[in-house]
Amino acid sequence: MARKAQYLTQSTFYTPAFNSAIFDNNILIYYSQNNEKIALEIYFRMQNEYSEVRQCWQQNGNENKCIYVLLYPEQNLFQRAISLNKGPILNYSLSPEIVISTLDDDFLFCVDSDQNHVTSDVVLNELKRFMEKNESNGFIPQEEFQEMQLL
């Protein structure tokens, strides 16, 4: 796990604004202090309400894969991380404030938490949909994703 966390901190997805983190097996939540409430809500609800979904995710061959939930405190940090990414983007989220990507074999949920309507419910619903579907074949090239954003 330490190797993976170190790799994330060296990626374009990381920002020094992430001054706190919660690690829970294969779910890792990075956030800034002003997003502590939503981060803790996600963590506790994943523990209590989504334990079956997590168990199913792990049993479907994902026991060595991590899901990083990155709660960007400012929209410009979110947009910078997405625009600098050279890897595939998973066109999966129903919410424009959440972009799903990969880092090696792991998945990243990049969340623009600067938006007032982004709550733990929004993030958890997307996580649940993703883990239940267990899909990783919906990736599109970064160039196509950027073109879609312009439309």
N, C-alpha and C positions, 0 to 999 in steps of 0.2 A: 504494500500500500504506500509506503514512503516513496518508493521509486515513482509510482504513478503521480503522487501529489507533487513531487519535484518536477516531473515532466510537464504537468499542467502549468506550474508557475513559470516555466520557460516558453510557454506557447503564447500565441497572439490573443488567446481568449482571456488570459490573466491580466488583472489590473491591480496595482498597489492599493486601490480603494477597497479590495477584499481584505479586511483586517480581522476577519473572524471566520471560523469554519466549524461545521459539525460533521463528524465522520461516523457513519453507522453502517457497518459492513460494506456493502457495495453502493450505498447512497452517500454522496458527499455534497454538502451544501456550503458554498462560499458566499459570503455576504459582507456588507459594511455594517457598522453599528446601527445606523439609522434604519436598516432592514432587519433588525434582530427579531422583531415581533413576527413578521411573515416567515422568517427562517425557522423559528421555534414552532410556529403553527404547522408548517410543513413536516418538520421532524416528528412532532408528537402525533400528528394525524397519520403519518406513514406507519408509525409504531402501532397505533390502536386500530385504525379503520382500514388500513390497506395491507395488513400482514399477509392475508391470503394471496393478494395480487403479487406481492413481493416473493412469496414462497413459490408461486407458479412461475414467475420470471426466472428464478434461480434453477428450478427443476427443468426448464426448457433449454438447458445448455448455456445459461448466462451466468453461472456461478462465479466465473472469473472476470466478468465484465462489470465495470462501474458505471453508474449514472451520476454525472456531476450536474448539480443545479447551481447555476451561476446567477446570482441576483445582482444585476448591475444597478448601482444607486442613481446613475444619471444616464439620460438617453444618449448623450454623446459618447460615453464609454461603451454602451451597448452597440451603437452603430459602428464605432471604430473597430471593435472586436470582430464584428461580422464582416466588415469590409476588408479587413486585413487577412481574414481566413482564406487559405488557398485550397482547403479540402472540400469535400462534398457537403452539401446542405440537404438535410432531410426535409422534404416538402410534406410535412405531416401535421404540423400544428394547425389548429383551427383559429388560433389567436395570433394576430400579427406581432404581438409583443413577445412571442416566444419563438425562437429559432432553434431547431435541433440539428446538431452536427456531430461529428465524430472526432475522436483523438485516439489514434491507434485503434484498438478494439473496443474502446469505451464510447459512451454517448454523452453529449453535452446538451443540457437544456439551458440556453442563454435567455435570460428573462430581463426585459426592460421594466424593472420594478419602479421606475420613475413615474410611470403612468398610474394615476389614482385608482383606476378600475382593476389593476392587477392585484389580485388577492391570493391567499393560499388556496382558495377554491379553484381559481383559474389554473394555477400551476399544478395542483393535485389532479384535476380532471385530465389535463394533458399527459401527466405522468402515468396515470391509470390507463388511459387509452393506449399509450405507447407500449406499456408493459403487457397489457392484455393481448394486443395484436402481435407483439413480439416481432415487429417488422423492421428490417434494416435494408430493404430493397427499394425504398422510395427515394433514394438519394439522387440529387440532380447536380450537375456541375455548377460551380460558383458563378460563372459568367451568366448562365441561364437564370439563376436565382436573382442576380442583380438586375437583369433585364425585366424580370417579373416585378421587382420592386418599383421600377420606373413606370410601369403601366398604370 
